Amino acid sequence: MFKQILTIALLSTAIITPVFAADKTPVVKPVLTKTIHIGVNGMVCDFCAQSLKKVFGKQKGVETVAISLEKKLITLTVAPDTKLDDATITKLVTDSGYAVEKISRL
């Protein structure tokens, strides 16, 4: 009888333990970001790029700002809850002295 109780106890521990172990494992939620591409006309030098990088870098929720002078493209990575609409982007670019050609979001 003792062997049967011991066997049942060991089997139940083997079955129950992984369930508890899974509950204690932290759940990691992926952080999703949004990417915004802005085609800009008028960027011709590094000073132009640095000034726009500074303007967008000050915006709340903007995580990264990458600028390609060759492609005349600003690439922003923003947090998912960031509300940076096309009108705001256009205003920031035009107030800096440049023209927006196209805005696309990924």
Number of C-alpha atoms within 10 A of each C-alpha: 6 7 8 9 10 11 12 12 11 12 11 11 11 11 10 11 11 11 10 10 9 10 10 9 8 7 8 6 6 6 7 10 17 15 19 19 17 22 18 22 17 12 21 11 10 12 10 16 19 12 12 21 18 11 15 20 15 10 13 12 17 20 16 14 18 16 21 14 17 9 11 16 21 20 19 22 17 21 17 13 10 13 12 14 9 16 9 11 16 19 14 18 19 13 11 13 13 17 17 18 12 13 17 11 11 8
